Amino acid sequence: MAANFVVYLAIFTFTAAFSGALASDPDLLQDVCVALPSSSGGVKVNGFACKDDANVTAADFFFDGLAKPGLINNSVGSIVTAANVEKVPGLNTLGVSLSRIDYAPGGLNPPHTHSRATEMVFVLDGELDVGFITTANKLVSKTINKGEIFVFPRGLVHFQKNNGDKAAAVIAAFNSQLPGTQSIPAALFTATPPVPDEVLTKAFQLGTKEIDKIKSKLAPKN
């Protein structure tokens, strides 16, 4: 019980410090926010409109989705459970959010980016190899264990890999209410409309057959 208290206290402390020091979201809360013509009657805000104060309840600030491990049912062996403004409406305009990431033995959170947030992970259980890649193509990586943290700078490609023989889990904190996640493999090989094959074959120096094979493996399962 005491050990759990220490873990929860550490999560609270690092989240509070992270949010207070790095609270963000003064600019983009969506991938794009195209201005409407002045003659248009439509309304679009960079974020979410606010509900009337009279309708605010405690439920707007509550979420229990991070309490239990997520169900891993995919080929990469990891699952992300987000606690962002879409799940916790009270986060709107506060510039913070959390996620829980669970990893099966050998599981990978594939290379991805968060265009709107820096990420800090706190290891709940297990041992992970983590890293990010700078714009100079330098890999910054480290093995982290239970109770330790690691920071992924905003916008840089990063990953986490469970190389242990037991399940692992982290809590991730973001200085954005909606960080935006773009998986590099999915973005390139499952985009709609698709990225032209001639772009992919030239970029990866692969033939069309190899590109088609990758696309078939990454295609969403119905």
Backbone as ProteinMPNN parsed JSONL, in Angstrom:
{"seq_chain_A": "MAANFVVYLAIFTFTAAFSGALASDPDLLQDVCVALPSSSGGVKVNGFACKDDANVTAADFFFDGLAKPGLINNSVGSIVTAANVEKVPGLNTLGVSLSRIDYAPGGLNPPHTHSRATEMVFVLDGELDVGFITTANKLVSKTINKGEIFVFPRGLVHFQKNNGDKAAAVIAAFNSQLPGTQSIPAALFTATPPVPDEVLTKAFQLGTKEIDKIKSKLAPKN", "coords_chain_A": {"N_chain_A": [[0.838, -1.206, 0.0], [1.929, 1.204, 0.846], [3.911, 1.451, -1.066], [2.407, 1.817, -3.396], [1.262, 4.282, -2.788], [3.51, 5.927, -2.874], [4.14, 5.757, -5.586], [1.835, 6.93, -6.763], [1.994, 9.464, -5.62], [4.348, 10.361, -6.742], [3.617, 10.456, -9.443], [1.629, 12.453, -9.328], [3.181, 14.614, -8.456], [5.11, 14.963, -10.501], [3.479, 15.482, -12.659], [2.128, 17.817, -11.891], [4.256, 19.604, -11.665], [5.205, 19.547, -14.28], [3.021, 20.479, -15.776], [2.671, 23.024, -14.688], [5.053, 24.315, -15.274], [5.301, 24.072, -18.029], [2.932, 24.55, -19.327], [0.962, 24.789, -22.179], [-0.405, 25.341, -25.434], [-1.133, 27.923, -26.559], [-1.428, 28.367, -29.179], [-1.906, 26.328, -31.733], [-4.534, 24.011, -31.581], [-5.513, 22.141, -33.173], [-4.85, 20.279, -36.201], [-5.063, 21.949, -38.435], [-6.451, 25.262, -38.837], [-8.401, 26.762, -40.646], [-9.227, 29.974, -41.715], [-12.508, 31.286, -41.895], [-14.34, 32.853, -44.582], [-15.226, 36.309, -44.27], [-17.857, 36.74, -44.868], [-19.087, 34.417, -44.3], [-21.397, 32.425, -42.449], [-20.755, 30.475, -40.699], [-19.144, 29.079, -37.732], [-15.965, 28.596, -36.35], [-13.688, 27.515, -33.979], [-10.392, 27.701, -32.522], [-9.886, 25.153, -30.983], [-12.116, 24.222, -28.441], [-15.494, 25.192, -28.003], [-16.887, 26.772, -25.075], [-18.938, 25.371, -22.519], [-21.96, 26.462, -20.887], [-21.589, 27.957, -17.678], [-23.457, 27.21, -15.77], [-24.063, 24.638, -16.375], [-21.89, 23.106, -15.788], [-20.337, 20.305, -14.283], [-18.984, 18.022, -11.775], [-18.364, 15.735, -13.146], [-17.311, 16.596, -15.53], [-14.659, 16.901, -15.058], [-13.56, 14.508, -14.481], [-12.168, 11.212, -14.902], [-11.825, 7.778, -15.249], [-10.377, 6.083, -16.782], [-7.658, 5.433, -16.852], [-7.038, 3.746, -14.851], [-6.851, 0.992, -15.098], [-4.984, -1.559, -16.915], [-4.794, -1.235, -20.479], [-6.45, -3.095, -23.109], [-4.525, -5.056, -25.077], [-4.449, -5.653, -28.419], [-3.191, -5.979, -30.983], [-0.723, -5.914, -33.668], [1.643, -4.639, -32.954], [1.908, -4.667, -30.238], [1.221, -2.85, -28.179], [-0.807, -0.422, -26.416], [-2.519, 2.648, -26.302], [-4.121, 4.626, -23.938], [-5.929, 7.42, -23.842], [-6.244, 10.422, -21.925], [-7.44, 13.025, -22.617], [-8.735, 16.234, -23.721], [-10.948, 15.396, -25.107], [-11.867, 13.275, -23.677], [-11.954, 14.244, -21.119], [-13.666, 16.846, -20.54], [-13.266, 19.089, -18.923], [-10.618, 19.778, -19.209], [-10.355, 21.589, -21.201], [-8.787, 24.432, -22.477], [-6.818, 24.343, -20.521], [-4.337, 23.292, -21.143], [-3.042, 20.824, -20.596], [-2.685, 17.211, -20.44], [-3.076, 13.623, -20.066], [-1.852, 10.281, -20.732], [-2.159, 6.722, -20.682], [0.075, 4.143, -21.366], [0.29, 0.861, -22.332], [2.279, -2.07, -22.587], [2.876, -5.144, -24.139], [5.028, -8.006, -23.493], [7.937, -7.435, -25.309], [6.597, -5.536, -26.746], [5.927, -2.634, -28.8], [5.705, 0.896, -29.0], [5.198, 2.433, -31.813], [7.433, 4.489, -33.884], [6.605, 7.903, -33.7], [5.072, 11.19, -33.648], [4.276, 14.141, -31.704], [2.672, 16.823, -32.572], [1.835, 19.036, -31.173], [2.804, 19.053, -28.58], [5.17, 18.583, -25.893], [6.301, 15.557, -24.424], [6.289, 13.676, -21.409], [7.241, 10.74, -19.854], [6.397, 8.49, -17.213], [7.473, 5.653, -15.641], [5.423, 3.058, -14.772], [5.49, 0.282, -14.452], [7.884, -2.277, -15.262], [10.501, -2.356, -17.8], [11.857, -0.232, -20.198], [13.113, 0.505, -23.466], [13.764, 3.598, -24.711], [13.562, 6.457, -26.91], [14.414, 9.43, -28.862], [14.634, 11.251, -31.977], [16.688, 13.74, -33.198], [16.515, 16.769, -35.231], [18.881, 16.76, -36.521], [19.293, 14.186, -37.058], [20.227, 12.663, -34.937], [20.171, 10.055, -32.624], [18.77, 9.956, -29.477], [18.8, 8.056, -26.765], [17.723, 5.732, -24.171], [17.597, 3.285, -21.529], [14.895, 2.836, -19.412], [13.46, 2.43, -16.15], [11.069, 1.206, -13.657], [9.551, 3.842, -11.902], [11.138, 5.808, -12.989], [11.694, 8.634, -15.241], [11.323, 10.013, -18.574], [11.879, 12.381, -21.168], [10.34, 13.529, -24.139], [10.985, 15.76, -26.6], [8.878, 18.301, -28.017], [7.344, 17.619, -31.101], [9.378, 15.976, -32.144], [10.395, 12.868, -33.611], [9.743, 9.85, -31.911], [9.926, 6.901, -29.745], [8.93, 3.944, -27.87], [10.014, 0.894, -26.461], [9.352, -2.271, -25.204], [11.558, -4.392, -23.984], [11.595, -6.421, -22.22], [10.559, -9.521, -20.56], [8.168, -9.317, -19.365], [5.01, -7.637, -18.885], [4.724, -4.067, -19.397], [4.239, -0.62, -18.364], [3.405, 2.854, -18.698], [2.784, 6.2, -17.52], [1.961, 8.971, -19.377], [2.59, 12.41, -19.685], [1.426, 15.479, -21.057], [1.957, 18.763, -22.383], [-0.391, 19.855, -23.492], [-3.85, 20.038, -24.226], [-4.776, 18.422, -26.186], [-2.718, 16.611, -27.681], [-2.148, 15.604, -30.264], [-1.282, 12.99, -32.294], [0.871, 11.479, -34.534], [1.483, 8.696, -36.221], [4.37, 7.515, -37.721], [4.775, 5.267, -39.583], [2.036, 4.658, -40.19], [1.117, 7.119, -41.183], [2.529, 7.392, -43.555], [1.993, 5.062, -45.035], [-0.711, 4.402, -44.902], [-2.305, 6.524, -45.532], [-5.114, 8.551, -46.59], [-6.321, 10.281, -49.34], [-4.005, 7.816, -50.738], [-0.427, 8.11, -50.267], [1.506, 8.741, -53.126], [2.867, 5.929, -54.889], [5.281, 6.293, -56.226], [6.516, 8.225, -54.73], [6.978, 6.922, -52.276], [8.521, 4.676, -53.085], [10.824, 5.903, -54.041], [11.659, 7.371, -51.801], [12.183, 5.393, -49.863], [13.776, 3.715, -51.242], [12.845, 1.282, -52.331], [11.111, -1.36, -54.082], [7.952, -1.436, -55.909], [6.491, -3.716, -55.171], [7.455, -4.316, -52.609], [6.611, -2.026, -51.26], [3.822, -2.303, -51.505], [3.497, -4.59, -49.969], [4.165, -3.692, -47.412], [2.103, -1.822, -47.048], [-0.125, -3.533, -47.022], [0.282, -4.917, -44.638], [0.024, -2.901, -42.774], [-2.48, -1.915, -43.136], [-5.676, -0.894, -41.869], [-7.558, -3.185, -39.892], [-10.667, -4.64, -40.645]], "CA_chain_A": [[0.0, 0.0, 0.0], [2.828, 2.357, 0.921], [4.598, 1.57, -2.353], [1.463, 2.421, -4.336], [1.135, 5.697, -2.438], [4.706, 6.617, -3.365], [4.003, 5.854, -7.035], [0.81, 7.919, -7.084], [2.506, 10.77, -5.229], [5.342, 10.749, -7.746], [2.884, 10.841, -10.657], [1.002, 13.752, -9.078], [4.208, 15.65, -8.356], [5.736, 15.268, -11.779], [2.456, 16.068, -13.531], [1.893, 19.192, -11.457], [5.433, 20.408, -12.022], [5.258, 19.599, -15.731], [1.954, 21.342, -16.287], [2.874, 24.389, -14.245], [6.221, 24.916, -15.912], [5.304, 23.991, -19.471], [1.578, 24.653, -19.868], [1.093, 25.297, -23.536], [-1.637, 25.533, -26.189], [-1.576, 29.262, -26.903], [-1.567, 28.491, -30.622], [-2.697, 25.331, -32.432], [-5.165, 22.9, -30.888], [-5.916, 21.231, -34.233], [-3.826, 20.242, -37.237], [-5.235, 23.185, -39.206], [-7.614, 26.071, -38.473], [-8.524, 27.652, -41.793], [-10.151, 31.073, -41.434], [-13.7, 31.377, -42.731], [-14.559, 34.181, -45.189], [-15.976, 37.189, -43.381], [-19.277, 36.666, -45.204], [-19.63, 33.112, -43.917], [-22.147, 32.429, -41.193], [-20.276, 29.388, -39.859], [-18.235, 29.436, -36.643], [-14.929, 27.612, -36.074], [-12.742, 28.031, -32.999], [-9.145, 26.947, -32.405], [-10.065, 24.456, -29.723], [-13.506, 23.845, -28.219], [-16.317, 26.212, -27.373], [-17.112, 26.501, -23.644], [-20.327, 25.195, -22.111], [-22.422, 27.434, -19.898], [-21.147, 27.648, -16.309], [-24.548, 26.594, -15.018], [-24.14, 23.225, -16.736], [-20.639, 22.441, -15.421], [-20.447, 19.371, -13.164], [-17.737, 17.336, -11.427], [-18.099, 14.723, -14.167], [-16.526, 17.219, -16.592], [-13.261, 16.923, -14.645], [-13.262, 13.172, -13.965], [-11.978, 10.128, -15.867], [-11.208, 6.637, -14.569], [-9.886, 5.186, -17.819], [-6.242, 5.081, -16.726], [-6.859, 2.946, -13.636], [-6.54, -0.405, -15.424], [-4.256, -1.732, -18.179], [-5.589, -1.327, -21.688], [-6.453, -4.39, -23.777], [-3.623, -5.037, -26.233], [-4.937, -6.581, -29.435], [-2.658, -5.522, -32.263], [0.54, -6.552, -34.04], [2.811, -3.952, -32.388], [2.032, -5.046, -28.837], [1.046, -1.749, -27.221], [-2.088, 0.277, -26.512], [-2.53, 3.96, -25.653], [-5.407, 5.096, -23.426], [-5.765, 8.864, -23.698], [-7.096, 11.231, -21.043], [-7.301, 14.377, -23.151], [-9.954, 17.046, -23.628], [-12.069, 14.648, -25.671], [-12.34, 12.375, -22.625], [-12.128, 15.054, -19.897], [-14.006, 18.173, -21.067], [-12.741, 20.141, -18.063], [-9.249, 20.13, -19.601], [-10.38, 22.623, -22.237], [-8.016, 25.671, -22.228], [-5.841, 24.2, -19.433], [-3.023, 23.019, -21.704], [-2.427, 19.599, -20.08], [-3.419, 15.957, -20.578], [-2.32, 12.422, -19.735], [-2.195, 9.016, -21.379], [-1.532, 5.508, -20.164], [0.52, 3.267, -22.444], [0.591, -0.487, -21.873], [3.1, -2.811, -23.539], [3.079, -6.57, -23.947], [6.452, -8.343, -23.63], [8.392, -7.187, -26.666], [5.717, -4.575, -27.399], [6.493, -1.385, -29.309], [4.917, 2.057, -29.39], [5.983, 2.735, -33.009], [7.884, 5.876, -34.071], [5.501, 8.831, -33.912], [5.33, 12.551, -33.181], [3.17, 14.938, -31.165], [2.939, 18.141, -33.158], [1.409, 20.128, -30.312], [3.161, 18.869, -27.17], [6.272, 17.815, -25.331], [5.784, 14.42, -23.657], [7.112, 13.131, -20.332], [6.692, 9.456, -19.413], [6.748, 7.974, -15.891], [7.319, 4.207, -15.743], [4.653, 2.414, -13.709], [6.005, -1.082, -14.309], [8.678, -2.806, -16.35], [11.729, -1.725, -18.303], [11.638, 0.169, -21.581], [14.105, 1.235, -24.243], [13.071, 4.746, -25.286], [14.457, 7.376, -27.6], [13.9, 10.366, -29.861], [15.595, 11.582, -33.022], [16.742, 15.176, -33.414], [16.472, 17.171, -36.634], [20.203, 16.46, -37.078], [19.299, 12.73, -37.165], [20.916, 12.048, -33.803], [19.299, 9.279, -31.747], [18.983, 10.128, -28.039], [18.062, 6.906, -26.253], [18.089, 5.273, -22.828], [16.737, 2.285, -20.904], [14.299, 3.392, -18.199], [12.846, 1.428, -15.291], [9.984, 1.625, -12.79], [9.809, 5.024, -11.089], [11.974, 6.776, -13.704], [11.016, 9.424, -16.261], [12.071, 10.408, -19.766], [11.193, 13.467, -21.869], [10.416, 13.584, -25.594], [10.693, 17.14, -27.007], [7.754, 18.537, -28.919], [7.49, 17.505, -32.54], [10.425, 15.068, -32.601], [10.034, 11.456, -33.734], [10.189, 9.091, -30.744], [9.375, 5.551, -29.623], [9.192, 3.177, -26.647], [10.044, -0.543, -26.747], [9.478, -3.148, -24.044], [12.431, -5.512, -24.32], [11.526, -7.389, -21.143], [9.667, -10.665, -20.738], [6.958, -9.028, -18.608], [4.283, -6.449, -19.339], [5.212, -2.777, -18.895], [3.244, 0.457, -18.485], [3.843, 4.201, -18.327], [1.864, 7.334, -17.597], [2.562, 10.034, -20.175], [2.021, 13.748, -19.48], [1.613, 16.365, -22.2], [1.588, 20.153, -22.16], [-1.442, 20.195, -24.445], [-5.096, 19.332, -23.941], [-4.977, 17.504, -27.304], [-1.351, 16.659, -28.217], [-2.012, 15.22, -31.664], [-0.322, 11.906, -32.479], [0.989, 11.047, -35.927], [2.34, 7.524, -36.383], [5.127, 7.66, -38.965], [4.403, 4.237, -40.566], [0.647, 4.791, -40.623], [0.965, 8.339, -41.972], [3.115, 7.224, -44.884], [1.529, 3.894, -45.782], [-2.165, 4.188, -44.846], [-2.981, 7.812, -45.707], [-6.242, 8.603, -47.517], [-5.876, 9.368, -50.385], [-2.675, 7.28, -50.452], [0.791, 8.76, -50.762], [1.846, 8.079, -54.394], [3.896, 4.897, -54.794], [6.574, 6.788, -56.696], [7.122, 8.956, -53.615], [7.445, 5.952, -51.292], [9.603, 3.855, -53.629], [12.04, 6.712, -54.13], [12.082, 7.758, -50.451], [12.697, 4.244, -49.124], [14.625, 2.915, -52.136], [12.229, -0.024, -52.408], [10.269, -1.578, -55.242], [6.515, -1.328, -55.696], [6.019, -4.909, -54.472], [7.78, -4.16, -51.19], [5.722, -0.978, -50.742], [2.486, -2.896, -51.386], [3.533, -5.537, -48.852], [4.112, -2.889, -46.179], [0.757, -1.264, -46.973], [-1.064, -4.591, -46.652], [0.491, -5.255, -43.226], [-0.389, -1.779, -41.913], [-3.866, -1.522, -43.414], [-6.604, -1.145, -40.746], [-8.345, -4.422, -39.989], [-12.112, -4.412, -40.545]], "C_chain_A": [[0.87, 1.253, 0.0], [3.535, 2.576, -0.403], [3.693, 2.223, -3.387], [1.297, 3.912, -4.067], [2.307, 6.498, -2.979], [4.617, 6.81, -4.876], [3.01, 6.94, -7.421], [1.265, 9.337, -6.734], [3.513, 11.269, -6.259], [4.661, 11.203, -9.022], [2.27, 12.223, -10.49], [2.035, 14.869, -9.097], [4.775, 16.008, -9.704], [4.734, 15.885, -12.748], [2.206, 17.527, -13.177], [3.045, 20.096, -11.867], [5.497, 20.612, -13.517], [4.234, 20.577, -16.279], [2.175, 22.789, -15.9], [3.995, 25.087, -14.995], [6.07, 25.016, -17.415], [3.919, 24.105, -20.095], [1.603, 25.381, -21.2], [-0.275, 25.59, -24.134], [-2.053, 26.979, -26.406], [-1.856, 29.398, -28.391], [-2.478, 27.411, -31.195], [-3.237, 24.247, -31.509], [-5.7, 21.876, -31.888], [-4.803, 21.226, -35.265], [-3.861, 21.505, -38.086], [-6.433, 23.934, -38.667], [-7.752, 27.141, -39.549], [-9.582, 28.705, -41.52], [-11.323, 31.062, -42.408], [-13.772, 32.755, -43.373], [-15.438, 35.025, -44.27], [-17.471, 37.13, -43.638], [-19.917, 35.362, -44.75], [-20.344, 33.193, -42.579], [-21.683, 31.35, -40.235], [-19.313, 29.877, -38.789], [-17.249, 28.292, -36.419], [-13.949, 28.222, -35.09], [-11.519, 27.134, -32.959], [-9.138, 26.233, -31.062], [-11.52, 24.037, -29.601], [-14.253, 24.994, -27.571], [-16.634, 25.795, -25.939], [-18.608, 26.349, -23.343], [-20.692, 26.24, -21.065], [-22.027, 27.004, -18.494], [-22.215, 26.911, -15.506], [-24.644, 25.093, -15.277], [-22.874, 22.442, -16.386], [-20.863, 21.543, -14.204], [-19.084, 18.736, -12.892], [-17.363, 16.297, -12.476], [-17.258, 15.273, -15.312], [-15.026, 17.175, -16.3], [-12.767, 15.552, -14.189], [-13.111, 12.175, -15.105], [-11.268, 8.981, -15.161], [-10.562, 5.657, -15.544], [-8.435, 4.78, -17.722], [-5.978, 4.129, -15.566], [-6.429, 1.515, -13.934], [-5.772, -0.484, -16.744], [-5.209, -1.805, -19.358], [-5.463, -2.705, -22.311], [-5.616, -4.307, -25.049], [-4.062, -6.103, -27.225], [-4.501, -6.092, -30.813], [-1.276, -6.121, -32.486], [1.762, -5.893, -33.412], [2.972, -4.217, -30.897], [1.97, -3.902, -27.85], [-0.313, -1.112, -27.444], [-2.014, 1.569, -25.718], [-3.953, 4.293, -25.226], [-5.258, 6.569, -23.1], [-6.731, 9.447, -22.683], [-6.888, 12.681, -21.449], [-8.646, 15.093, -23.086], [-11.171, 16.34, -24.216], [-12.671, 13.682, -24.653], [-12.657, 13.133, -21.333], [-12.408, 16.489, -20.325], [-13.441, 19.321, -20.234], [-11.321, 20.551, -18.376], [-9.209, 21.261, -20.62], [-9.755, 23.919, -21.728], [-6.942, 25.52, -21.152], [-4.449, 23.788, -19.909], [-2.316, 21.797, -21.151], [-3.304, 18.39, -20.407], [-2.492, 14.81, -20.212], [-2.705, 11.291, -20.681], [-1.57, 7.893, -20.574], [-1.152, 4.656, -21.367], [0.907, 1.931, -21.834], [1.305, -1.249, -22.98], [3.121, -4.289, -23.17], [4.588, -6.841, -23.961], [6.89, -8.206, -25.087], [7.585, -6.143, -27.409], [6.4, -3.267, -27.753], [5.417, -0.33, -29.459], [5.675, 2.655, -30.571], [6.402, 4.203, -33.1], [6.724, 6.792, -34.438], [5.916, 10.209, -33.418], [4.07, 13.11, -32.539], [3.436, 16.374, -31.597], [2.645, 19.283, -32.213], [1.874, 19.987, -28.867], [4.51, 18.197, -26.974], [5.644, 16.715, -24.478], [6.787, 14.001, -22.59], [6.47, 11.833, -19.865], [7.261, 9.081, -18.05], [6.467, 6.479, -15.911], [6.581, 3.664, -14.522], [5.199, 1.03, -13.404], [6.874, -1.425, -15.504], [9.912, -1.994, -16.684], [11.537, -1.448, -19.788], [12.892, 0.778, -22.184], [13.356, 2.355, -24.954], [14.065, 5.637, -26.012], [13.722, 8.33, -28.504], [15.018, 10.722, -30.811], [15.541, 13.079, -33.279], [16.66, 15.486, -34.909], [17.83, 17.012, -37.312], [20.392, 14.953, -37.231], [20.158, 12.059, -36.095], [19.891, 11.321, -32.932], [19.719, 9.511, -30.293], [18.153, 9.049, -27.358], [18.58, 6.47, -24.893], [17.134, 4.159, -22.417], [16.213, 2.865, -19.601], [13.514, 2.308, -17.471], [11.756, 2.048, -14.42], [10.398, 2.806, -11.916], [10.634, 6.088, -11.775], [11.164, 7.492, -14.783], [11.937, 9.668, -17.454], [11.222, 11.419, -20.525], [11.434, 13.371, -23.372], [10.044, 15.003, -26.042], [9.591, 17.223, -28.063], [8.15, 18.368, -30.384], [8.526, 16.517, -33.036], [9.925, 13.627, -32.63], [10.584, 10.693, -32.531], [9.459, 7.762, -30.658], [9.632, 5.027, -28.221], [9.088, 1.696, -26.993], [10.244, -1.317, -25.456], [10.318, -4.357, -24.444], [12.431, -6.583, -23.24], [10.578, -8.531, -21.463], [8.392, -10.526, -19.91], [6.285, -7.778, -19.179], [4.868, -5.193, -18.71], [4.123, -1.734, -19.101], [3.867, 1.779, -18.075], [2.626, 5.113, -18.262], [2.6, 8.437, -18.338], [1.828, 11.345, -19.929], [2.37, 14.633, -20.666], [1.237, 17.794, -21.822], [0.656, 20.641, -23.267], [-2.69, 19.423, -24.055], [-5.409, 18.302, -25.021], [-3.675, 17.455, -28.112], [-1.239, 16.402, -29.71], [-0.924, 14.168, -31.814], [-0.314, 11.493, -33.935], [1.999, 9.907, -35.996], [3.048, 7.621, -37.726], [4.769, 6.561, -39.971], [2.984, 4.412, -41.097], [0.455, 6.007, -41.521], [1.453, 8.14, -43.405], [2.436, 6.135, -45.703], [0.03, 3.638, -45.714], [-2.945, 5.484, -45.004], [-4.119, 7.686, -46.715], [-6.416, 10.033, -48.018], [-4.436, 8.903, -50.129], [-1.549, 8.161, -50.976], [1.191, 8.034, -52.048], [2.994, 7.078, -54.226], [5.266, 5.41, -55.222], [7.29, 7.612, -55.625], [7.729, 7.969, -52.624], [8.606, 5.111, -51.821], [10.912, 4.632, -53.692], [12.576, 7.062, -52.74], [12.738, 6.599, -49.711], [13.593, 3.34, -49.957], [14.157, 1.458, -52.178], [11.407, -0.124, -53.684], [8.795, -1.49, -54.882], [5.964, -2.522, -54.927], [6.271, -4.801, -52.964], [6.876, -3.118, -50.535], [4.314, -1.534, -50.535], [2.421, -3.861, -50.203], [3.437, -4.803, -47.518], [2.699, -2.333, -45.99], [-0.252, -2.323, -46.509], [-0.937, -4.977, -45.181], [-0.039, -4.165, -42.299], [-1.843, -1.372, -42.112], [-4.763, -1.831, -42.223], [-7.414, -2.411, -40.972], [-9.822, -4.099, -39.801], [-12.736, -5.282, -39.46]], "O_chain_A": [[0.612, 2.217, -0.72], [3.743, 3.713, -0.828], [4.135, 3.071, -4.162], [1.203, 4.711, -4.999], [2.132, 7.608, -3.48], [4.964, 7.87, -5.396], [3.288, 7.768, -8.288], [0.964, 10.289, -7.453], [3.529, 12.45, -6.605], [5.057, 12.201, -9.624], [2.367, 13.067, -11.381], [1.807, 15.932, -9.673], [4.917, 17.184, -10.04], [5.105, 16.722, -13.571], [2.086, 18.375, -14.062], [2.838, 21.208, -12.354], [5.803, 21.708, -13.987], [4.543, 21.4, -17.139], [1.9, 23.692, -16.691], [3.913, 26.273, -15.312], [6.629, 25.921, -18.035], [3.747, 23.788, -21.272], [2.193, 26.454, -21.327], [-1.189, 26.03, -23.437], [-3.253, 27.25, -26.436], [-2.436, 30.388, -28.836], [-3.7, 27.555, -31.152], [-2.486, 23.639, -30.746], [-6.274, 20.861, -31.493], [-3.908, 22.07, -35.217], [-2.816, 22.066, -38.418], [-7.341, 23.326, -38.1], [-7.286, 28.27, -39.391], [-10.705, 28.378, -41.139], [-11.14, 30.853, -43.607], [-13.315, 33.732, -42.781], [-16.301, 34.493, -43.572], [-18.27, 37.43, -42.75], [-21.137, 35.211, -44.805], [-19.939, 33.94, -41.688], [-22.141, 31.292, -39.094], [-18.731, 30.955, -38.913], [-17.66, 27.137, -36.311], [-13.431, 29.314, -35.321], [-11.587, 25.957, -33.315], [-8.467, 26.66, -30.123], [-12.1, 23.544, -30.568], [-13.721, 25.686, -26.702], [-16.648, 24.605, -25.624], [-19.433, 27.107, -23.852], [-19.814, 26.829, -20.435], [-22.117, 25.825, -18.154], [-21.895, 26.079, -14.657], [-25.24, 24.361, -14.487], [-22.793, 21.245, -16.659], [-21.489, 21.948, -13.225], [-18.148, 18.892, -13.677], [-16.182, 16.009, -12.674], [-16.567, 14.515, -15.994], [-14.213, 17.389, -17.199], [-11.698, 15.437, -13.589], [-13.8, 12.253, -16.123], [-10.224, 9.185, -14.542], [-10.238, 4.529, -15.172], [-8.004, 3.871, -18.433], [-4.834, 3.746, -15.321], [-5.73, 0.892, -13.135], [-5.886, 0.404, -17.589], [-6.299, -2.367, -19.254], [-4.481, -3.408, -22.074], [-5.955, -3.579, -25.982], [-4.052, -7.296, -26.921], [-5.326, -5.828, -31.687], [-0.722, -6.763, -31.593], [2.82, -6.517, -33.338], [4.054, -4.014, -30.346], [2.595, -3.965, -26.791], [-0.904, -1.239, -28.516], [-1.508, 1.588, -24.597], [-4.88, 4.251, -26.035], [-4.532, 6.928, -22.172], [-7.884, 9.026, -22.587], [-6.255, 13.461, -20.738], [-9.586, 14.601, -22.462], [-12.305, 16.657, -23.856], [-13.841, 13.315, -24.753], [-13.516, 12.72, -20.554], [-11.472, 17.277, -20.46], [-13.166, 20.398, -20.762], [-10.85, 21.568, -17.867], [-8.147, 21.829, -20.876], [-10.144, 24.44, -20.683], [-6.215, 26.477, -20.887], [-3.48, 23.92, -19.162], [-1.089, 21.727, -21.225], [-4.508, 18.525, -20.624], [-1.283, 14.991, -20.067], [-3.743, 11.338, -21.341], [-0.577, 8.09, -19.874], [-1.957, 4.467, -22.279], [1.745, 1.867, -20.935], [0.984, -1.1, -24.159], [3.359, -4.641, -22.015], [5.354, -5.983, -24.401], [6.284, -8.791, -25.985], [7.851, -5.88, -28.583], [7.341, -2.846, -27.081], [4.337, -0.61, -29.98], [6.691, 3.319, -30.369], [5.793, 5.063, -32.464], [5.958, 6.507, -35.359], [6.989, 10.371, -32.837], [2.959, 12.638, -32.782], [4.312, 17.049, -31.057], [3.144, 20.391, -32.413], [1.397, 20.72, -28.0], [4.934, 17.362, -27.773], [4.586, 16.913, -23.882], [7.993, 13.974, -22.839], [5.289, 11.816, -19.516], [8.435, 9.315, -17.761], [5.336, 6.072, -16.173], [7.048, 3.791, -13.39], [5.353, 0.652, -12.243], [6.648, -0.942, -16.613], [10.307, -1.082, -15.958], [11.109, -2.321, -20.543], [13.643, 1.478, -21.505], [12.421, 2.097, -25.712], [15.268, 5.577, -25.757], [12.572, 8.1, -28.876], [16.196, 10.529, -30.509], [14.472, 13.629, -33.547], [16.726, 14.585, -35.746], [17.929, 17.115, -38.535], [21.498, 14.485, -37.5], [20.746, 11.004, -36.336], [18.871, 11.895, -32.55], [20.874, 9.292, -29.927], [16.924, 9.12, -27.37], [19.706, 6.782, -24.505], [16.002, 4.093, -22.895], [16.993, 3.335, -18.772], [12.973, 1.392, -18.089], [11.546, 3.26, -14.442], [11.449, 2.784, -11.276], [10.824, 7.169, -11.219], [10.097, 7.031, -15.189], [13.158, 9.545, -17.355], [9.994, 11.33, -20.529], [12.559, 13.164, -23.827], [8.893, 15.409, -25.878], [9.415, 16.322, -28.883], [9.159, 18.908, -30.838], [8.567, 16.231, -34.233], [9.133, 13.216, -31.782], [11.748, 10.861, -32.166], [8.502, 7.516, -31.392], [10.439, 5.581, -27.475], [8.189, 1.286, -27.727], [11.183, -1.057, -24.704], [9.844, -5.24, -25.158], [13.185, -7.551, -23.33], [9.889, -8.525, -22.483], [7.628, -11.481, -19.765], [6.916, -6.973, -19.864], [5.44, -5.246, -17.621], [3.206, -1.924, -19.9], [4.745, 1.824, -17.213], [1.585, 4.841, -18.861], [3.721, 8.798, -17.979], [0.598, 11.391, -19.959], [3.47, 14.551, -21.214], [0.314, 18.014, -21.038], [0.879, 21.681, -23.886], [-2.6, 18.282, -23.603], [-6.219, 17.402, -24.8], [-3.535, 18.166, -29.108], [-0.333, 16.924, -30.36], [0.236, 14.428, -31.494], [-1.36, 11.192, -34.509], [3.204, 10.114, -35.852], [2.399, 7.789, -38.759], [4.48, 6.883, -41.123], [2.751, 4.327, -42.303], [-0.28, 5.943, -42.506], [0.858, 8.659, -44.35], [2.313, 6.257, -46.922], [-0.465, 2.743, -46.4], [-4.123, 5.543, -44.649], [-4.09, 6.819, -47.589], [-6.64, 10.931, -47.206], [-3.718, 9.55, -49.367], [-1.692, 8.857, -51.981], [1.213, 6.803, -52.056], [3.964, 7.343, -53.516], [6.287, 5.018, -54.658], [8.519, 7.688, -55.611], [8.863, 8.153, -52.179], [9.567, 4.857, -51.095], [11.981, 4.082, -53.428], [13.786, 7.054, -52.516], [13.733, 6.791, -49.012], [14.108, 2.335, -49.468], [14.959, 0.529, -52.074], [11.051, 0.886, -54.29], [8.431, -1.472, -53.706], [5.058, -2.359, -54.109], [5.413, -5.15, -52.152], [6.429, -3.297, -49.402], [3.685, -1.27, -49.511], [1.403, -3.937, -49.516], [2.724, -5.231, -46.611], [2.162, -2.372, -44.883], [-1.129, -2.032, -45.696], [-1.931, -5.325, -44.543], [-0.492, -4.446, -41.189], [-2.378, -0.575, -41.341], [-4.644, -2.899, -41.622], [-7.89, -2.681, -42.074], [-10.181, -3.357, -38.886], [-13.945, -5.22, -39.239]]}, "name": "protein", "num_of_chains": 1, "seq": "MAANFVVYLAIFTFTAAFSGALASDPDLLQDVCVALPSSSGGVKVNGFACKDDANVTAADFFFDGLAKPGLINNSVGSIVTAANVEKVPGLNTLGVSLSRIDYAPGGLNPPHTHSRATEMVFVLDGELDVGFITTANKLVSKTINKGEIFVFPRGLVHFQKNNGDKAAAVIAAFNSQLPGTQSIPAALFTATPPVPDEVLTKAFQLGTKEIDKIKSKLAPKN"}
